[in-house]
Amino acid sequence: MSDRFLDKVYGARDAAATRKLYDDWSSSYDDEVDGQGYATPGRCAEALVRYCKGGQRPVLDFGCGTGLSGQALRAVGFEVIDGVDPSAEMLAQAREKGLYRSLEVIEPGAPLAHKPGDYCAIAAIGVIGAGAAPIETFDLLMRGLGRGGFLVLSFNDHALEDPTNEGRLNEWLDCGAARLLCREHGDHLPGIDLKATVYVLEKM
């Protein structure tokens, strides 16, 4: 198995180049990350369901990629999942899994199409950080939640090296706009000895 894409993915690039990398990676993505023991989707789903129960309450899987995050959410009991991602090729892989109520291509940085409160929770699993979405995405996701909604997200060790990322999260907590329910550091891609912190926040 090649680790060519994992070697490239954490490098800084613009949105168009990032989209192309994920388009090109789409057909081998599942095999490559699963081969490295990809743990973050399961960790995030299990953390979220402690506070937001599954069933028919809809969840938005933001940056859903090939649907590994959707699989994890479904496994803990979330039945109504919508997915969005900038990569049409990644979404084609997700569509084949038959997990999602809807799947849509989004433009990086564009406002979310739904109204706050349409989803009980938003998942952004492995979305923000080096080689992926910028930290401004965190603000977009929090604004997309209604009061009492939940956000589950992860910062891998590369993202944690930039203090801006946790700093933005702490800004929401410090002003009382959100409440931190979970913060757990653990496995991300153990095959390459990379860890991640999983967070669950409730919007106040």
VENGIBEL-V927551 format. One record per residue. RES is the residue in one letter. BURIAL is I if it has 24 or more other ideal C-beta (glycine too) atoms within 12 Angstrom, else O. Layout:
RES | BURIAL
RES | BURIAL
This chain:
M | O
S | O
D | O
R | O
F | I
L | I
D | O
K | O
V | I
Y | I
G | O
A | O
R | O
D | O
A | O
A | O
A | O
T | I
R | I
K | O
L | I
Y | I
D | I
D | O
W | I
S | I
S | O
S | O
Y | I
D | I
D | O
E | I
V | I
D | O
G | O
Q | I
G | O
Y | I
A | I
T | I
P | I
G | I
R | I
C | I
A | I
E | I
A | I
L | I
V | I
R | O
Y | I
C | I
K | O
G | I
G | O
Q | O
R | I
P | I
V | I
L | I
D | I
F | I
G | I
C | I
G | I
T | I
G | I
L | I
S | I
G | I
Q | I
A | I
L | I
R | I
A | O
V | I
G | O
F | I
E | O
V | I
I | I
D | I
G | I
V | I
D | I
P | I
S | I
A | O
E | I
M | I
L | I
A | O
Q | I
A | I
R | I
E | O
K | I
G | O
L | I
Y | I
R | I
S | I
L | I
E | I
V | I
I | I
E | O
P | I
G | O
A | O
P | O
L | I
A | O
H | I
K | O
P | O
G | O
D | O
Y | I
C | I
A | I
I | I
A | I
A | I
I | I
G | I
V | I
I | I
G | I
A | I
G | I
A | I
A | I
P | I
I | I
E | O
T | I
F | I
D | I
L | I
L | I
M | I
R | I
G | I
L | I
G | I
R | O
G | O
G | I
F | I
L | I
V | I
L | I
S | I
F | I
N | I
D | I
H | I
A | I
L | I
E | O
D | O
P | O
T | O
N | I
E | I
G | O
R | I
L | I
N | O
E | O
W | I
L | I
D | O
C | O
G | O
A | O
A | I
R | I
L | I
L | I
C | I
R | I
E | I
H | O
G | I
D | I
H | I
L | I
P | O
G | O
I | O
D | O
L | I
K | I
A | I
T | I
V | I
Y | I
V | I
L | I
E | I
K | I
M | O
